[in-house]
């Protein structure tokens, strides 16, 4: 008689397994929600990092542009000065008498 459980015990068992199943489903739901929250947090962090890097890159590229403009400006100044000096030297050479031998 011990091996055969009564219908009453059977009912109890099924109730317990139902409760256990519910708890497991709830646990899984909570687990999934937490994972999703973690994913959202990660995404937010990556987005912030991305924007920070993007801003940094924009600053660097504008700084680089400014440096290039300045370099071009000074290069032009240098070339103008070089041409002036060259002209002065050529004029000087043309107006001076040939060297004595």
DSSP file (Angstrom, degrees, kcal/mol; ACC not computed):
  #  RESIDUE AA STRUCTURE BP1 BP2  ACC     N-H-->O    O-->H-N    N-H-->O    O-->H-N    TCO  KAPPA ALPHA  PHI   PSI    X-CA   Y-CA   Z-CA
    1    1 A X              0   0    0      0, 0.0     3,-0.1     0, 0.0     5,-0.0   0.000 360.0 360.0 360.0 -29.1    0.0    0.0    0.0
    2    2 A X        +     0   0    0      1,-0.2     4,-0.1     3,-0.1     0, 0.0   0.854 360.0  55.5 -65.3 -35.8    2.9    2.3    0.7
    3    3 A X  S    S+     0   0    0      1,-0.1     2,-0.8     2,-0.1    -1,-0.2   0.849  98.8  67.1 -67.5 -35.1    4.1    2.2   -2.9
    4    4 A X  S    S-     0   0    0     -3,-0.1     2,-0.2     0, 0.0    -1,-0.1  -0.783  82.1-146.9 -91.1 110.6    0.8    3.3   -4.3
    5    5 A X        -     0   0    0     -2,-0.8    -3,-0.1     1,-0.1    -2,-0.1  -0.491  20.8-111.0 -77.1 146.5    0.2    6.9   -3.2
    6    6 A X     >  -     0   0    0     -2,-0.2     4,-2.0     1,-0.1     3,-0.4  -0.326  27.5-108.5 -72.1 158.0   -3.4    7.9   -2.5
    7    7 A X  H  > S+     0   0    0      1,-0.2     4,-2.2     2,-0.2     5,-0.2   0.835 119.5  59.4 -55.1 -34.4   -5.1   10.4   -4.9
    8    8 A X  H  > S+     0   0    0      1,-0.2     4,-2.0     2,-0.2    -1,-0.2   0.928 105.7  46.4 -62.2 -46.1   -4.9   13.0   -2.1
    9    9 A X  H  > S+     0   0    0     -3,-0.4     4,-2.5     1,-0.2    -1,-0.2   0.888 109.9  55.3 -63.4 -39.0   -1.1   12.8   -2.0
   10   10 A X  H  X S+     0   0    0     -4,-2.0     4,-2.4     1,-0.2    -1,-0.2   0.918 106.6  50.0 -58.1 -44.9   -1.0   12.9   -5.8
   11   11 A X  H  X S+     0   0    0     -4,-2.2     4,-2.3     1,-0.2    -1,-0.2   0.923 109.6  51.5 -60.5 -45.5   -3.0   16.1   -5.8
   12   12 A X  H  X S+     0   0    0     -4,-2.0     4,-2.4     1,-0.2    -1,-0.2   0.934 109.2  50.7 -56.5 -48.1   -0.6   17.6   -3.2
   13   13 A X  H  X S+     0   0    0     -4,-2.5     4,-2.7     1,-0.2    -1,-0.2   0.910 109.3  49.3 -59.2 -46.0    2.4   16.7   -5.3
   14   14 A X  H  X S+     0   0    0     -4,-2.4     4,-2.3     1,-0.2    -1,-0.2   0.887 110.2  51.9 -65.3 -37.1    1.0   18.3   -8.5
   15   15 A X  H  X S+     0   0    0     -4,-2.3     4,-2.4     2,-0.2    -1,-0.2   0.934 110.9  48.3 -61.3 -45.0    0.2   21.5   -6.5
   16   16 A X  H  X S+     0   0    0     -4,-2.4     4,-2.6     1,-0.2    -2,-0.2   0.913 111.8  48.3 -62.6 -43.5    3.7   21.6   -5.2
   17   17 A X  H  X S+     0   0    0     -4,-2.7     4,-2.8     2,-0.2    -1,-0.2   0.864 110.0  53.1 -67.4 -34.1    5.2   21.1   -8.7
   18   18 A X  H  X S+     0   0    0     -4,-2.3     4,-2.7    -5,-0.2    -1,-0.2   0.940 110.5  46.9 -61.8 -45.9    3.0   23.8  -10.1
   19   19 A X  H  X S+     0   0    0     -4,-2.4     4,-2.6     1,-0.2    -2,-0.2   0.911 112.8  49.5 -61.7 -42.8    4.2   26.2   -7.4
   20   20 A X  H  X S+     0   0    0     -4,-2.6     4,-2.6     2,-0.2    -1,-0.2   0.916 110.4  50.4 -62.8 -42.8    7.8   25.2   -8.2
   21   21 A X  H  X S+     0   0    0     -4,-2.8     4,-2.7     2,-0.2    -2,-0.2   0.920 110.5  50.0 -61.5 -43.8    7.2   25.7  -11.9
   22   22 A X  H  X S+     0   0    0     -4,-2.7     4,-2.7     1,-0.2    -2,-0.2   0.926 110.6  49.3 -59.5 -45.9    5.7   29.1  -11.2
   23   23 A X  H  X S+     0   0    0     -4,-2.6     4,-2.9     1,-0.2    -1,-0.2   0.911 110.9  50.3 -61.5 -42.4    8.7   30.1   -9.1
   24   24 A X  H  X S+     0   0    0     -4,-2.6     4,-2.6     2,-0.2    -1,-0.2   0.921 110.9  48.8 -61.9 -44.3   11.1   28.9  -11.8
   25   25 A X  H  X S+     0   0    0     -4,-2.7     4,-2.5     2,-0.2    -2,-0.2   0.916 111.9  49.0 -61.6 -42.3    9.3   30.9  -14.4
   26   26 A X  H  X S+     0   0    0     -4,-2.7     4,-2.9     2,-0.2     5,-0.2   0.929 110.6  50.7 -62.5 -45.3    9.4   34.0  -12.2
   27   27 A X  H  X S+     0   0    0     -4,-2.9     4,-2.8     1,-0.2    -2,-0.2   0.919 111.1  48.5 -57.8 -44.3   13.1   33.4  -11.6
   28   28 A X  H  X S+     0   0    0     -4,-2.6     4,-2.9     2,-0.2    -1,-0.2   0.909 111.0  50.4 -63.7 -41.5   13.7   33.2  -15.3
   29   29 A X  H  X S+     0   0    0     -4,-2.5     4,-2.8     2,-0.2    -2,-0.2   0.937 112.4  46.5 -61.0 -46.8   11.7   36.4  -15.9
   30   30 A X  H  X S+     0   0    0     -4,-2.9     4,-2.6     1,-0.2    -2,-0.2   0.924 112.6  50.9 -61.0 -44.1   13.7   38.2  -13.3
   31   31 A X  H  X S+     0   0    0     -4,-2.8     4,-2.4    -5,-0.2    -2,-0.2   0.931 111.6  47.1 -58.3 -47.3   16.9   36.9  -14.7
   32   32 A X  H  X S+     0   0    0     -4,-2.9     4,-2.6     1,-0.2    -1,-0.2   0.911 111.5  50.9 -61.9 -43.8   15.9   38.0  -18.2
   33   33 A X  H  X S+     0   0    0     -4,-2.8     4,-2.5     1,-0.2    -1,-0.2   0.917 110.7  48.8 -60.4 -43.2   14.9   41.4  -17.0
   34   34 A X  H  X S+     0   0    0     -4,-2.6     4,-2.4     2,-0.2    -1,-0.2   0.909 110.8  50.2 -65.5 -41.1   18.2   41.9  -15.2
   35   35 A X  H  X S+     0   0    0     -4,-2.4     4,-2.6     1,-0.2    -1,-0.2   0.925 110.7  49.9 -60.6 -43.6   20.1   40.8  -18.3
   36   36 A X  H  X S+     0   0    0     -4,-2.6     4,-2.7     1,-0.2    -2,-0.2   0.904 109.9  50.6 -63.1 -41.1   18.1   43.3  -20.3
   37   37 A X  H  X S+     0   0    0     -4,-2.5     4,-2.7     2,-0.2    -1,-0.2   0.904 110.5  49.9 -62.2 -40.9   18.9   46.1  -17.8
   38   38 A X  H  X S+     0   0    0     -4,-2.4     4,-2.9     2,-0.2    -2,-0.2   0.920 110.5  49.7 -63.2 -43.5   22.6   45.2  -17.9
   39   39 A X  H  X S+     0   0    0     -4,-2.6     4,-2.8     2,-0.2    -2,-0.2   0.920 111.3  49.3 -61.0 -44.5   22.5   45.3  -21.7
   40   40 A X  H  X S+     0   0    0     -4,-2.7     4,-2.5     2,-0.2    -2,-0.2   0.917 111.5  49.0 -62.0 -43.0   20.8   48.7  -21.6
   41   41 A X  H  X S+     0   0    0     -4,-2.7     4,-2.8     2,-0.2    -2,-0.2   0.937 111.6  49.1 -60.0 -47.5   23.4   50.0  -19.1
   42   42 A X  H  X S+     0   0    0     -4,-2.9     4,-3.0     1,-0.2     5,-0.2   0.927 111.1  50.0 -58.3 -45.7   26.2   48.7  -21.3
   43   43 A X  H  X S+     0   0    0     -4,-2.8     4,-2.5     1,-0.2    -1,-0.2   0.916 110.7  49.5 -60.4 -43.3   24.6   50.4  -24.4
   44   44 A X  H  X S+     0   0    0     -4,-2.5     4,-2.4     2,-0.2    -1,-0.2   0.929 112.6  47.8 -61.2 -44.8   24.3   53.6  -22.5
   45   45 A X  H  X S+     0   0    0     -4,-2.8     4,-2.7     1,-0.2    -2,-0.2   0.923 112.0  48.8 -62.7 -44.5   27.9   53.5  -21.4
   46   46 A X  H  X S+     0   0    0     -4,-3.0     4,-2.9     1,-0.2    -1,-0.2   0.898 110.3  51.8 -62.8 -38.7   29.1   52.6  -24.9
   47   47 A X  H  X S+     0   0    0     -4,-2.5     4,-2.7    -5,-0.2    -1,-0.2   0.929 110.8  47.5 -63.3 -44.6   27.1   55.5  -26.3
   48   48 A X  H  X S+     0   0    0     -4,-2.4     4,-2.6     2,-0.2    -2,-0.2   0.927 113.1  48.4 -61.9 -44.7   28.6   57.9  -23.8
   49   49 A X  H  X S+     0   0    0     -4,-2.7     4,-2.8     1,-0.2     5,-0.2   0.928 111.6  50.4 -59.6 -45.1   32.1   56.6  -24.6
   50   50 A X  H  X S+     0   0    0     -4,-2.9     4,-2.8     1,-0.2    -2,-0.2   0.931 111.9  46.5 -58.7 -47.8   31.5   56.9  -28.3
   51   51 A X  H  X S+     0   0    0     -4,-2.7     4,-2.7     2,-0.2    -1,-0.2   0.899 112.0  51.6 -64.0 -39.8   30.2   60.5  -28.0
   52   52 A X  H  X S+     0   0    0     -4,-2.6     4,-2.5     2,-0.2    -1,-0.2   0.942 112.9  44.6 -60.8 -48.1   33.2   61.4  -25.7
   53   53 A X  H  X S+     0   0    0     -4,-2.8     4,-3.0     2,-0.2    -2,-0.2   0.904 111.8  53.3 -62.6 -41.7   35.6   60.0  -28.3
   54   54 A X  H  X S+     0   0    0     -4,-2.8     4,-2.4    -5,-0.2    -2,-0.2   0.930 110.8  46.4 -60.6 -46.1   33.8   61.7  -31.1
   55   55 A X  H  X S+     0   0    0     -4,-2.7     4,-2.6     2,-0.2    -1,-0.2   0.917 112.2  50.7 -61.3 -43.5   34.0   65.1  -29.4
   56   56 A X  H  X S+     0   0    0     -4,-2.5     4,-2.7     1,-0.2    -2,-0.2   0.926 110.9  49.0 -60.6 -44.3   37.7   64.5  -28.6
   57   57 A X  H  X S+     0   0    0     -4,-3.0     4,-2.8     1,-0.2    -1,-0.2   0.885 109.9  51.3 -63.0 -39.3   38.3   63.6  -32.3
   58   58 A X  H  X S+     0   0    0     -4,-2.4     4,-2.4     2,-0.2     5,-0.2   0.922 110.8  48.5 -64.2 -42.8   36.5   66.7  -33.4
   59   59 A X  H  X S+     0   0    0     -4,-2.6     4,-2.5     1,-0.2    -2,-0.2   0.943 113.1  47.8 -60.2 -47.0   38.6   68.9  -31.1
   60   60 A X  H  X S+     0   0    0     -4,-2.7     4,-2.7     1,-0.2    -2,-0.2   0.919 112.5  48.3 -61.7 -44.1   41.8   67.2  -32.3
   61   61 A X  H  X S+     0   0    0     -4,-2.8     4,-2.4     2,-0.2    -1,-0.2   0.876 112.5  47.7 -69.2 -34.7   40.8   67.6  -36.0
   62   62 A X  H  X S+     0   0    0     -4,-2.4     4,-2.4     2,-0.2    -1,-0.2   0.891 112.3  50.0 -71.2 -36.1   39.9   71.3  -35.6
   63   63 A X  H  X S+     0   0    0     -4,-2.5     4,-2.4    -5,-0.2    -2,-0.2   0.920 110.9  50.0 -62.1 -42.8   43.2   71.9  -33.7
   64   64 A X  H  X S+     0   0    0     -4,-2.7     4,-2.5     2,-0.2    -2,-0.2   0.915 109.0  51.5 -61.8 -44.0   45.0   70.1  -36.6
   65   65 A X  H  X S+     0   0    0     -4,-2.4     4,-2.6     1,-0.2    -1,-0.2   0.928 109.6  50.0 -57.9 -46.0   43.2   72.3  -39.1
   66   66 A X  H  X S+     0   0    0     -4,-2.4     4,-2.6     1,-0.2    -1,-0.2   0.910 109.8  50.6 -60.2 -42.5   44.2   75.4  -37.2
   67   67 A X  H  X S+     0   0    0     -4,-2.4     4,-2.9     1,-0.2    -1,-0.2   0.910 109.9  50.6 -61.3 -41.9   47.8   74.2  -37.1
   68   68 A X  H  X S+     0   0    0     -4,-2.5     4,-2.8     2,-0.2    -2,-0.2   0.922 110.3  49.2 -62.6 -43.7   47.7   73.6  -40.9
   69   69 A X  H  X S+     0   0    0     -4,-2.6     4,-2.5     2,-0.2    -2,-0.2   0.931 113.0  47.4 -60.5 -45.0   46.4   77.1  -41.5
   70   70 A X  H  X S+     0   0    0     -4,-2.6     4,-2.6     1,-0.2     5,-0.2   0.920 111.5  50.7 -63.0 -43.5   49.1   78.6  -39.3
   71   71 A X  H  X S+     0   0    0     -4,-2.9     4,-2.7     1,-0.2    -2,-0.2   0.932 111.1  48.4 -59.0 -46.5   51.7   76.5  -41.1
   72   72 A X  H  X S+     0   0    0     -4,-2.8     4,-2.4     1,-0.2    -1,-0.2   0.905 110.2  52.8 -60.4 -41.6   50.5   77.7  -44.5
   73   73 A X  H  X S+     0   0    0     -4,-2.5     4,-2.2     1,-0.2    -2,-0.2   0.942 113.4  41.9 -58.7 -48.9   50.5   81.3  -43.3
   74   74 A X  H  X S+     0   0    0     -4,-2.6     4,-2.8     1,-0.2    -2,-0.2   0.852 111.2  55.9 -70.9 -33.3   54.1   81.1  -42.1
   75   75 A X  H  X S+     0   0    0     -4,-2.7     4,-2.7    -5,-0.2    -1,-0.2   0.930 109.2  47.4 -60.7 -45.3   55.2   79.2  -45.2
   76   76 A X  H  X S+     0   0    0     -4,-2.4     4,-2.7     2,-0.2    -2,-0.2   0.931 111.8  50.0 -61.8 -46.8   53.8   82.0  -47.3
   77   77 A X  H  X S+     0   0    0     -4,-2.2     4,-2.7     1,-0.2    -2,-0.2   0.930 111.6  49.1 -56.3 -46.5   55.6   84.6  -45.2
   78   78 A X  H  X S+     0   0    0     -4,-2.8     4,-3.0     1,-0.2    -2,-0.2   0.925 111.0  48.9 -60.5 -46.2   58.8   82.7  -45.5
   79   79 A X  H  X S+     0   0    0     -4,-2.7     4,-2.6     2,-0.2    -1,-0.2   0.901 111.6  49.7 -62.9 -40.5   58.5   82.4  -49.3
   80   80 A X  H  X S+     0   0    0     -4,-2.7     4,-2.4     2,-0.2    -1,-0.2   0.940 113.6  45.5 -61.9 -46.3   57.8   86.1  -49.6
   81   81 A X  H  X S+     0   0    0     -4,-2.7     4,-2.8    -5,-0.2     5,-0.2   0.917 111.7  52.1 -63.3 -42.5   60.8   87.0  -47.5
   82   82 A X  H  X S+     0   0    0     -4,-3.0     4,-2.7     1,-0.2    -1,-0.2   0.926 110.0  48.7 -58.8 -46.1   63.0   84.5  -49.3
   83   83 A X  H  X S+     0   0    0     -4,-2.6     4,-2.7     2,-0.2    -1,-0.2   0.907 111.0  51.1 -61.3 -42.1   61.9   86.1  -52.7
   84   84 A X  H  X S+     0   0    0     -4,-2.4     4,-2.8     2,-0.2    -2,-0.2   0.956 112.2  45.2 -59.0 -51.5   62.6   89.6  -51.3
   85   85 A X  H  X S+     0   0    0     -4,-2.8     4,-2.8     1,-0.2    -2,-0.2   0.916 112.7  51.6 -60.2 -43.3   66.1   88.6  -50.2
   86   86 A X  H  X S+     0   0    0     -4,-2.7     4,-2.7    -5,-0.2    -1,-0.2   0.928 111.3  47.5 -59.0 -47.0   66.8   86.8  -53.4
   87   87 A X  H  X S+     0   0    0     -4,-2.7     4,-3.0     2,-0.2     5,-0.3   0.925 111.5  50.2 -60.9 -45.7   65.8   89.9  -55.4
   88   88 A X  H  X S+     0   0    0     -4,-2.8     4,-2.7     1,-0.2    -2,-0.2   0.935 112.6  47.1 -59.2 -46.0   67.9   92.2  -53.3
   89   89 A X  H  X S+     0   0    0     -4,-2.8     4,-2.5     2,-0.2    -1,-0.2   0.915 113.1  48.2 -63.4 -42.5   70.9   89.9  -53.7
   90   90 A X  H  X S+     0   0    0     -4,-2.7     4,-2.4     2,-0.2    -2,-0.2   0.921 113.3  47.4 -64.8 -43.3   70.4   89.7  -57.5
   91   91 A X  H  X S+     0   0    0     -4,-3.0     4,-2.3     2,-0.2    -2,-0.2   0.916 112.1  50.9 -62.1 -42.7   70.0   93.4  -57.8
   92   92 A X  H  X S+     0   0    0     -4,-2.7     4,-1.5    -5,-0.3    -2,-0.2   0.924 111.3  47.4 -59.6 -46.1   73.0   94.0  -55.7
   93   93 A X  H  < S+     0   0    0     -4,-2.5    -1,-0.2     1,-0.2    -2,-0.2   0.891 112.2  50.3 -64.2 -40.0   75.1   91.6  -57.8
   94   94 A X  H  < S+     0   0    0     -4,-2.4    -1,-0.2     1,-0.2    -2,-0.2   0.867 112.8  45.3 -68.5 -36.4   73.8   93.3  -61.0
   95   95 A X  H  < S+     0   0    0     -4,-2.3    -1,-0.2    -5,-0.2    -2,-0.2   0.715  96.7  86.0 -84.4 -18.9   74.7   96.8  -59.9
   96   96 A X  S  < S-     0   0    0     -4,-1.5     3,-0.1    -5,-0.2     2,-0.0  -0.530  87.2-105.6 -81.9 149.5   78.2   96.0  -58.5
   97   97 A X        -     0   0    0     -2,-0.2    -1,-0.1     1,-0.1     3,-0.1  -0.321  46.9 -86.4 -68.5 155.5   81.2   96.0  -60.8
   98   98 A X        -     0   0    0      1,-0.1    -1,-0.1    -4,-0.1    -4,-0.0  -0.314  56.6 -94.8 -60.3 145.3   82.6   92.7  -61.8
   99   99 A X        -     0   0    0      1,-0.1     2,-0.2    -3,-0.1    -1,-0.1  -0.289  41.8-110.4 -62.9 146.5   85.2   91.5  -59.3
  100  100 A X              0   0    0      1,-0.1    -1,-0.1    -3,-0.1    -3,-0.0  -0.508 360.0 360.0 -78.7 145.4   88.8   92.3  -60.1
  101  101 A X              0   0    0     -2,-0.2    -1,-0.1     0, 0.0    -2,-0.1   0.412 360.0 360.0-110.7 360.0   91.1   89.5  -61.0
